[in-house]
């Protein structure tokens, strides 16, 4: 038996939708546990694969559970993997993923089986598949017990892939009840994985350069780079006959490819370090990233984390540059005035840029609501204007 108990990342915002789904599922389970209510509820709201299935059953079945262990298992996995997915997608996006996973899992079951089905397993599988795509390099602490009991840490990519391919399809079916809807689980996984890959590919959600889509793209770039280098020495393609011409053509591409590889590697390392809450090392990697290209900017929260860390480390110029890039790329950030305040203080106290400091502090002063921050801003402006 393998049971995940902890992940190496925590949501930055409260995952309200995930908590709400867990609470709603629990309340419905309690209400439908009464002997006189349960048969009627199951008849109306279970997914019944029949010629005229009621359309609402493709959603309602996912909020019903057969017994205490059934709901506990589903809600436990939803809590472990759903919080971070909720944080990434937002409350509305996460709800759509959950309900979409329930619908597609139900469709997968009805296409292959005629027996009724209930439970959130398909929706939870969609959430778990989404976690696999978004956070494959995070570390999951698991408890195992076979002959011995202990804990171990394993990459999310390997754990979820093992659960999907081996545990859910080979091990568990041999020992669990035949009524378990494994095809619904597979359909849920497929929906969660494909939906998030599509959102990343179309840039509807930000890539953090360590997600599965970025890993695939990095692998493809490395493959093309190897093919290009190998192709330059292929005598059957006339390479030796046009060596001087091809040298001019290939060299710039090779240099650019190497730089792109290095940039991708550094960005992936920064993301992994931030996810591990090792902000000091992430900030150092970011300084390396800026050396060849001073316009490199990270995803919004990562950029802010690195800028704050550089400031706490006393790297004033680098911190100011990180804040400037944040303002340039994320001007609609809901707390942009706080970023302007920090950059204004840096320009005033450490970088000897009083004019820029006044401009930033005045812009921040108009929107600041926190009393302490307003006082800091006013005091700094007073010093500059005296």
C-alpha angles and dihedrals in degrees: 000000000000122000124179111220105170143014126211093238132060128202115262092213130041107270095226096168094052091049090047092051092051091049094046092049091049094048092048091049091052093047093048094047092083111106096231096046102043100071092051094046093048092049092052103037109026115101105259112191098215133131092270105034112181106249096226091060090075086071106026095055089066091064095054126084134189101220145345096277090049095056094038092055093048096045092045093056090042089056095046097048104018100064095067094040089052089051092052099044099035125235098290095042091049093050090051090051092050095048092041090052090051092051096047092044088052091050091049090053097046092050091060107025142043100202120103118257137199137173142078094260094110093049091046089049088055090052091047090050089051090052089051091057097041101041110020094144098051118110121245121200110215135186114222130190126178110123092337130034121224147121132258139173122237137170114265089233093060096039097050092040089052091048092048100043105028111019101039095039107031114016106034098044089059093057106026132077116286089233093072108115100229093164089058088053091052092048090050093051091048092051094048094047097045095042094054093043089053092049091050094044092051091042093237085135125032120259116228092202092243098071122108094258091055091047090054091048092048090050090050092050091050090048092052091046092053090047091050093050092044091047092055090066098042108121092196091065095055094254094141092050092058099031097139093047094045091047089061092047099044101041097066091045091049093051092048091047092051091050091048091050091051092048092050091048093051093047091051091049092049091051093048092048093049091049087053088049091241093137096160092060091042090054091051090051089050090056088054089050091055096052098081095028121025091190096067110129129183129216110293103266093037091052090051093047092051093046091051091047093050089052092050089051091055094247093137101171094045091046091050090051090051091050091047091054089048092053091047095051104029104038092144093060108136093232097039091134090066091054090050089050093053093046090046091053090049092051091047102044106027113015101046094232102133097163093053090044092055091049093051096043094050090050090049094046092061093062106027114117102172110097094218094049092046090053092048090051094047093047092050092049091048090054092050095048096048 
